[in-house]
Amino acid sequence: MSDAVKVGFVPFSAASRGILVVFCDDALKFGAASRKALGAVANTIKRAAATNQFKGKSGSTLDILAPGGIKAQRLIVVGAGKPSALKEKDFLKFGGVIAGKLNAASDAVTISAELPDGAMQPEQAAAIASGIRLRAYRFDRYKTKKKDGENGALRADVSIAVGDVGAARKAFAPLSDVVDGVIIARELVNEPPNVLYPIEFARRASQLKKIGVDVEVLDVKAMTKLGMGALLGVGQGSTQPSRTVIMRWNGGKKDEQPVAFVGKGVCFDTGGISIKGAASMEDMKGDMGGAACVVGLMHALAARKAKVNAVGAIGLVENMPDGNAQRPGDIVTSMSGQTIEIINTDAEGRLVLADVLWYVARKFKPQFMVDLATLTGAIMVALGTEHAGLFSNNDELAERLSKIATETGEKVWRMPLGPEYDKQIDSQFADMKNTGTRNGGSITAAQFLQRFVDDTPWAHLDIAGTAMGAPKSDINHSWGSGYGVRLLDRLVAEYYEARK
C-alpha cells in the first residue's frame, strides 16, 4: 500500500521533535501540557494570530516557522473551535488538516493531543492518527519523475502525545485496520484497467486468505453451471473472462447467520454496444468502486478480528463492444430464473448485481445485505457528489445506515422505492427490462435490484458520485476515495453491539 507515514503515541513528557503541533479553542486557549511545551513562544502566537486573523475556528491553522524559544523548527497551531461542540468526525478531520500541512520531507512531527480542558480521549487521539494516514495516502506508483513542487507520498514519523499511551494504542489498533481497508479500496479504484481486469482483481481479493478470509473464485464455467446469465451476458464481449469472488470471514458464532455485502465490479465500462461518449470514458476504470469497497471492508473485519460472520461477494466483468457482445433487444435469463430484456447495454451493473445478490441471498440467508455500486449517473443529478443514494426495503437498516453516515462523514440520503416505479421496467417480451425512462433513473435501477433479494433486509448504496472523482476533503486527496469501508465497518460493529 502507498502509505509511508508512521504514526505512534508518546506521553506528554516526551521531548518535541521537528515540527510541533498544538490545539487551541476559539478563545486561543491551550491545555496545560501544550502551554508547557510552548513556553515563551505563547506571546509570539498571540501576535501571529492577530496578524493572520487566526481565531481558532475548527480546522483552521496558524503556521509559524522557526519559532524562538522552543526546539521545534516549526509550530502549527490547529483551531478546535468550541470544544463542547466537537464531534467524533472532527478529530478525524483534524488529523487530515495536520497531514495537509506537512510535506514529503517532514520526517519528524510531534502532536500534542490536548484541548484547553485536558488531554483528548484515547478514541479522539486515535481518530487524529487515522485522519493523518487517510490524508497522507498518494497513488503515484506509475510516475517515473515528479514536477518541481509536486508532493510525493508523505513519509513523516508522527508522534502523538497523549495522557494514556496504552489506551491510545488500543483505541487505534482497530481503526488502523479500517484505514488499511480504505487504502486497499482506493488502490483498487485508482489502478488502470489494463492492470486491474477481472482475473487480476480476483487474484488481489484472494490475498485476503493471508489474514484468515475464506475466498472462493467462480470462473465462467462455474457461473454458467449456476445459471448466472445476467452477469455473463455483460462480460461476453470482452477478451477478459468474468469472475465472481466470494469472501467469508467467520469471526462469530458457528451457527450464526452472516451479514452480507455485495459489490459491483465492472473493471472497465465502455457501455458495450450502447457505447458511451469519449469524454471522460477513462473514468470508467472506477466502475468497480463497489467491489473495491467490499474487498477493503472484508480486510478491515478480518484484520481487526471482528466477532462477526460476514460474506463479501463481488461480480467482476469488463463491458466491451465486439462481435460477441450482447445487443439491445437480447433477452437473458438470470440465476433467479427471471428473464431480462436488454434495452441499453450501458445499464450493465444491475445485471451483474442481480445474479450475485440472488446467489448470496439464497446460499447464505444473511441477516441483512448491503450492495454498493457506481450504478447511475442519475444519482449524481439528484445528489451531486456529497451523498450516496440509499435505497432500502427495511426501515431499521436504512435508519441505522443514515445515523452512522452522519457520524462517519460518509454521507447518504435515502431515496424512495415503490411499486409505481416498476411500470417503467416492465417488459413486453420478458419479465423485466434492464432500464426504464430517463426520469427516476436511479430509482428504477434500485427497483430492478429489489427483484433479486427476496425478503432479505437489504440496502442499496448508489455510490457513483462518491467512490471516484469526488471533491477532495480534509481526509482524502485521492481520485478513488475508498467510500463505504468506514461506514459499513461501523454498521457491523454497531449492529452486533446492539444485539448483545
C-alpha positions in Angstrom: 0.0 0.0 0.0 1.2 3.5 -0.8 1.2 4.6 2.9 4.7 5.6 4.2 3.6 7.7 7.2 4.3 6.3 10.6 2.1 7.2 13.5 2.7 6.4 17.1 1.8 7.6 20.6 4.1 9.0 23.3 3.5 10.6 26.8 3.2 14.4 27.1 6.6 14.4 28.8 8.4 13.2 25.6 10.5 15.8 24.0 9.1 17.5 20.9 10.8 16.7 17.6 10.9 18.6 14.3 7.5 20.1 13.9 5.3 20.8 16.9 1.5 20.8 16.5 -0.8 22.1 19.3 -4.5 22.7 19.5 -6.3 25.8 20.8 -10.0 26.7 21.2 -11.8 29.7 19.7 -10.5 31.8 22.6 -6.9 30.9 21.7 -6.5 28.9 25.0 -4.2 25.9 25.2 -4.1 22.9 27.5 -1.5 22.7 30.4 0.9 20.3 28.6 0.7 22.4 25.4 1.4 25.6 27.4 4.4 24.0 29.0 5.8 22.9 25.6 5.2 26.3 24.1 6.9 28.3 26.9 7.6 31.9 26.0 6.5 31.3 22.3 2.9 31.7 23.5 3.3 35.5 23.2 4.5 35.0 19.6 1.4 33.0 18.9 -0.8 35.9 20.0 0.9 38.4 17.8 0.9 36.0 14.8 -2.8 35.2 15.4 -3.7 38.8 15.3 -1.6 39.4 12.2 -3.1 36.4 10.4 -6.7 36.9 11.7 -6.5 33.4 13.2 -9.3 33.0 15.7 -9.2 29.3 16.5 -12.0 28.2 14.2 -12.4 24.5 13.9 -9.9 23.1 11.4 -8.1 26.4 10.8 -4.3 26.6 11.2 -1.6 29.0 12.2 1.8 28.2 10.8 4.9 29.7 12.5 8.4 28.9 11.0 11.5 28.9 13.3 9.7 30.0 16.4 12.0 31.4 19.0 12.2 29.9 22.5 11.5 26.2 21.6 13.5 23.5 19.9 10.8 22.8 17.3 11.8 24.0 13.8 8.2 24.8 13.0 5.0 25.3 15.0 1.5 24.6 13.7 -1.5 25.7 15.8 -4.7 23.9 14.9 -8.0 25.6 15.8 -10.6 23.3 17.5 -13.4 25.8 17.8 -15.7 25.3 20.7 -14.6 22.1 22.4 -18.2 21.4 23.6 -19.4 21.3 20.0 -16.8 18.8 18.8 -18.0 15.5 17.2 -16.1 12.3 16.5 -15.6 13.1 12.8 -14.0 16.5 13.8 -10.9 14.7 15.2 -10.6 12.7 12.0 -10.7 16.0 10.2 -8.0 17.4 12.5 -5.7 14.6 11.5 -6.3 15.3 7.9 -5.7 19.0 8.3 -2.4 18.3 10.0 -1.2 15.9 7.3 -2.2 18.5 4.7 0.2 21.0 6.3 3.1 18.6 6.1 5.2 17.6 3.0 7.2 14.7 1.8 10.3 16.0 3.7 8.5 16.3 7.1 10.3 13.4 8.8 9.6 14.2 12.5 6.4 15.6 13.9 5.0 15.8 17.5 1.3 16.4 18.0 0.1 17.5 21.5 -3.3 15.7 21.6 -4.8 18.1 24.2 -7.6 20.6 24.4 -7.8 23.5 26.9 -9.7 21.4 29.4 -7.2 18.5 29.3 -5.9 15.5 27.3 -8.0 14.2 24.5 -9.8 10.9 25.0 -7.9 7.9 23.6 -10.6 7.5 20.9 -10.1 11.1 19.8 -6.3 10.8 19.6 -6.8 7.6 17.6 -9.1 9.4 15.2 -6.4 12.0 14.6 -4.0 9.3 13.8 -6.5 7.8 11.3 -7.1 11.1 9.7 -3.3 11.6 9.2 -3.0 8.3 7.5 -6.0 8.8 5.3 -4.9 12.2 4.1 -1.3 11.1 3.6 -2.2 8.5 1.0 -0.9 9.0 -2.5 -1.2 6.9 -5.6 1.9 7.7 -7.7 3.4 4.3 -8.5 3.3 4.9 -12.2 5.1 8.3 -12.1 8.8 7.9 -13.1 9.6 11.5 -12.2 7.8 14.4 -10.5 7.5 18.0 -11.5 9.0 20.7 -9.4 6.8 21.4 -6.4 4.8 18.3 -6.8 4.3 16.5 -3.5 5.1 12.8 -3.2 3.8 10.5 -0.5 4.2 11.8 3.0 7.0 10.0 4.8 6.7 11.6 8.2 7.4 10.0 11.5 4.5 11.3 13.7 4.4 11.1 17.5 1.1 11.9 19.1 1.5 12.9 22.8 -1.4 11.6 24.9 -2.4 11.2 28.5 -2.6 7.4 28.3 -0.3 5.8 25.7 -1.6 2.3 26.2 -5.2 3.3 25.9 -4.5 5.3 22.7 -2.7 2.4 21.1 -5.6 0.1 22.0 -8.1 2.5 20.5 -6.0 3.0 17.3 -5.4 -0.7 16.6 -8.8 -1.5 15.1 -9.1 2.0 13.4 -5.7 1.4 11.7 -7.1 -1.9 10.3 -10.0 0.0 8.9 -7.7 2.7 7.4 -5.8 -0.2 5.7 -9.1 -1.3 4.3 -9.9 2.2 2.9 -6.4 2.3 1.4 -6.9 -1.1 -0.3 -10.2 0.1 -1.8 -8.5 3.3 -3.0 -5.7 1.4 -4.6 -8.1 -0.9 -6.5 -10.1 2.1 -7.8 -7.0 4.0 -8.8 -5.4 1.2 -10.8 -5.5 1.4 -14.6 -7.8 -1.0 -16.3 -5.0 -2.7 -18.3 -3.6 -3.7 -14.9 -6.8 -4.5 -13.0 -9.0 -6.7 -15.1 -11.3 -9.4 -13.6 -8.8 -12.1 -13.2 -6.2 -9.8 -11.6 -8.9 -8.3 -9.3 -9.9 -11.8 -8.2 -6.2 -12.6 -7.5 -5.9 -9.5 -5.3 -9.1 -10.3 -3.4 -7.7 -13.8 -2.9 -4.8 -12.3 -0.9 -7.2 -11.9 2.0 -6.6 -15.6 2.6 -3.4 -14.5 4.3 -5.4 -12.9 7.2 -7.9 -15.7 7.6 -10.6 -14.9 5.0 -12.0 -17.9 3.0 -12.0 -17.0 -0.6 -13.8 -18.8 -3.5 -13.4 -17.7 -7.1 -16.1 -18.7 -9.6 -15.0 -18.9 -13.2 -17.1 -18.7 -16.3 -17.7 -22.4 -16.3 -18.9 -22.4 -12.7 -21.1 -19.3 -13.2 -22.6 -20.9 -16.3 -23.5 -24.0 -14.3 -25.2 -21.8 -11.7 -27.2 -20.0 -14.4 -25.7 -16.6 -14.0 -26.9 -15.5 -17.4 -27.3 -11.8 -16.5 -23.7 -11.3 -15.3 -22.2 -13.4 -18.0 -24.1 -11.5 -20.7 -22.3 -8.3 -19.6 -18.8 -9.8 -20.0 -19.3 -11.8 -23.1 -17.9 -9.1 -25.4 -14.6 -8.9 -23.6 -11.4 -10.9 -24.1 -11.0 -10.8 -20.3 -13.2 -13.6 -18.7 -15.6 -12.7 -15.9 -15.3 -13.8 -12.3 -17.3 -13.8 -9.1 -15.4 -13.8 -5.8 -17.0 -15.0 -2.6 -15.1 -13.9 0.6 -16.1 -15.2 4.0 -14.9 -14.1 7.4 -16.1 -16.4 10.2 -15.4 -14.5 13.4 -18.8 -15.0 15.0 -20.6 -18.0 16.5 -20.6 -21.1 14.3 -24.3 -21.3 13.8 -25.0 -17.6 13.4 -26.3 -16.2 10.1 -23.8 -13.9 8.4 -24.2 -10.3 7.3 -23.5 -9.8 3.6 -22.0 -7.2 1.3 -22.2 -7.2 -2.5 -20.1 -5.0 -4.8 -20.4 -4.2 -8.5 -17.1 -4.8 -10.1 -17.1 -3.6 -13.7 -13.4 -3.2 -14.2 -13.9 -1.1 -17.3 -17.2 0.1 -18.8 -17.3 1.2 -22.4 -21.1 1.0 -22.4 -20.9 -2.0 -24.7 -22.8 -1.8 -27.9 -24.6 1.2 -26.4 -21.2 2.8 -26.3 -20.5 5.8 -24.1 -19.2 9.1 -25.4 -15.5 9.6 -25.5 -15.5 12.4 -22.9 -14.2 11.1 -19.6 -14.6 7.5 -20.6 -11.2 6.9 -18.9 -13.0 7.4 -15.6 -14.8 4.1 -16.2 -11.8 2.3 -14.7 -13.5 3.2 -11.4 -16.8 1.4 -12.2 -15.7 -1.2 -9.8 -15.8 1.1 -6.7 -18.4 -1.1 -5.0 -16.3 -4.2 -5.4 -13.3 -2.3 -4.1 -15.1 -1.3 -1.0 -16.3 -4.8 -0.3 -12.7 -6.1 -0.5 -11.5 -3.3 1.7 -14.3 -4.0 4.2 -13.5 -7.7 4.4 -9.9 -6.8 5.1 -10.9 -4.5 7.9 -13.2 -7.0 9.5 -10.7 -9.8 9.3 -7.7 -7.7 10.4 -9.4 -6.4 13.5 -10.8 -9.9 14.3 -14.4 -8.7 14.2 -16.7 -11.0 16.1 -19.0 -11.5 13.1 -19.7 -13.9 10.3 -19.6 -11.8 7.1 -19.9 -12.6 3.4 -18.4 -10.3 0.8 -19.3 -11.0 -2.8 -18.2 -9.2 -5.9 -19.1 -9.7 -9.6 -16.1 -8.8 -11.9 -16.6 -8.1 -15.6 -15.5 -5.9 -18.4 -18.2 -4.4 -20.6 -16.7 -4.2 -24.1 -18.1 -3.9 -27.6 -17.2 -6.6 -30.1 -18.9 -9.1 -32.3 -19.8 -11.3 -29.4 -21.1 -8.5 -27.2 -24.8 -8.6 -26.1 -27.1 -6.4 -28.0 -30.1 -4.1 -27.2 -33.1 -6.4 -27.7 -31.3 -9.5 -26.3 -33.1 -11.4 -23.6 -31.0 -13.1 -20.9 -32.1 -15.4 -18.1 -30.8 -14.6 -14.6 -29.8 -17.1 -11.9 -33.2 -16.4 -10.3 -35.0 -17.7 -13.5 -36.4 -14.2 -14.2 -35.8 -13.0 -17.7 -34.4 -9.6 -18.6 -34.8 -7.7 -21.9 -31.6 -5.7 -22.7 -32.7 -2.2 -23.7 -29.3 -0.5 -23.1 -26.1 -2.4 -22.7 -24.7 0.5 -20.7 -27.2 -0.4 -17.9 -24.9 -3.3 -17.1 -24.1 -3.0 -13.4 -27.6 -4.0 -12.3 -27.2 -7.2 -14.4 -24.0 -8.1 -12.6 -25.6 -7.4 -9.2 -28.8 -9.3 -10.0 -27.1 -12.6 -10.1 -24.7 -12.0 -7.2 -27.4 -10.7 -4.9 -29.6 -13.7 -5.7 -26.7 -16.1 -5.2 -25.8 -14.6 -1.8 -29.4 -14.3 -0.6 -30.2 -17.9 -1.4 -27.0 -19.6 -0.4 -26.1 -17.7 2.8 -29.5 -16.4 4.0 -27.9 -13.3 5.6 -29.3 -11.3 8.4 -29.1 -8.3 6.1 -27.5 -7.5 2.8 -26.0 -4.2 1.6 -24.8 -3.7 -2.0 -22.6 -0.9 -3.3 -22.4 0.2 -6.9 -21.3 3.1 -9.1 -24.7 2.4 -10.7 -26.3 5.5 -12.2 -25.4 9.0 -13.4 -28.9 9.9 -12.3 -27.9 9.7 -8.6 -25.3 12.4 -9.3 -28.0 14.6 -10.9 -30.1 14.2 -7.7 -27.4 14.3 -5.0 -24.3 15.6 -6.6 -21.1 14.1 -5.2 -21.6 14.7 -1.5 -24.1 11.9 -0.7 -24.5 8.3 -1.8 -28.1 7.3 -2.7 -29.6 5.0 -0.1 -32.5 2.7 -1.1 -33.8 0.0 1.2 -36.7 -2.4 1.9 -36.1 -2.2 5.6 -36.6 1.0 7.7 -34.4 -0.2 10.6 -31.4 -0.9 8.4 -31.9 2.4 6.5 -32.1 4.4 9.7 -29.0 2.7 11.1 -27.1 3.5 8.0 -28.2 7.1 7.9 -27.2 7.6 11.5 -23.8 6.1 11.0 -23.3 8.0 7.8 -23.7 11.3 9.8 -21.2 10.1 12.4 -18.5 9.0 10.0 -18.9 11.7 7.4 -19.6 9.1 4.6 -22.9 10.7 3.9 -26.1 9.0 2.5 -29.5 10.3 1.5 -32.5 8.0 1.5 -34.3 7.8 -1.8 -37.8 6.3 -2.4 -38.8 2.9 -3.6 -42.3 1.9 -4.6 -44.3 -0.3 -7.0 -45.3 2.7 -9.0 -41.8 2.7 -10.5 -42.0 -0.9 -11.5 -44.1 0.1 -14.5 -41.0 1.7 -16.1 -39.1 -1.6 -16.1 -41.9 -4.0 -17.1 -41.2 -5.6 -20.4 -43.4 -6.6 -23.3 -41.2 -9.5 -24.1 -39.6 -10.6 -20.8 -40.1 -10.4 -17.1 -38.4 -7.0 -17.0 -36.3 -4.5 -18.9 -32.8 -3.5 -17.7 -33.6 0.2 -17.8 -36.6 2.5 -17.8 -37.1 6.0 -19.0 -34.8 8.9 -18.1 -36.9 10.0 -15.3 -36.1 8.5 -11.9 -33.2 6.5 -13.3 -31.5 5.7 -10.0 -34.9 4.7 -8.5 -35.8 2.3 -11.3 -32.3 0.8 -11.1 -32.9 0.1 -7.4 -36.4 -1.3 -8.2 -34.7 -3.7 -10.6 -32.2 -4.9 -7.9 -35.0 -5.3 -5.4 -36.5 -8.1 -7.5 -33.4 -10.2 -6.7 -33.2 -10.0 -2.9 -36.4 -11.9 -1.9 -37.4 -10.9 1.7 -33.8 -10.3 2.9 -33.4 -7.0 4.7 -31.5 -5.1 2.1 -30.0 -1.7 1.3 -28.5 -0.5 -1.9 -26.0 2.3 -2.0 -25.6 4.1 -5.3 -22.0 5.5 -5.0 -21.5 6.8 -8.5 -20.8 10.3 -7.1 -18.8 9.4 -4.0 -16.5 6.4 -4.9 -14.4 8.1 -7.6 -13.7 11.7 -8.6 -15.5 13.1 -5.6 -14.4 16.5 -4.3 -11.2 16.4 -2.2 -11.7 16.6 1.5 -9.6 17.0 4.6 -9.1 13.2 4.8 -8.9 12.3 1.1 -7.0 13.8 -1.8 -7.2 10.6 -3.9 -9.3 10.1 -7.0 -10.5 6.8 -5.6 -12.0 7.7 -2.2 -12.5 4.3 -0.6 -16.0 5.4 0.2 -18.0 2.9 2.2 -15.4 1.0 4.1 -15.6 3.1 7.3 -19.4 3.3 7.0 -20.0 -0.4 6.7 -17.4 -1.4 9.3 -19.2 0.8 11.8 -22.5 -0.7 10.7 -21.3 -4.2 11.5 -19.8 -3.1 14.8 -23.0 -1.2 16.0 -25.3 -3.9 14.7 -23.6 -6.6 16.8 -23.2 -4.3 19.8 -27.0 -3.7 19.8 -27.6 -7.5 19.7 -25.6 -8.3 22.8 
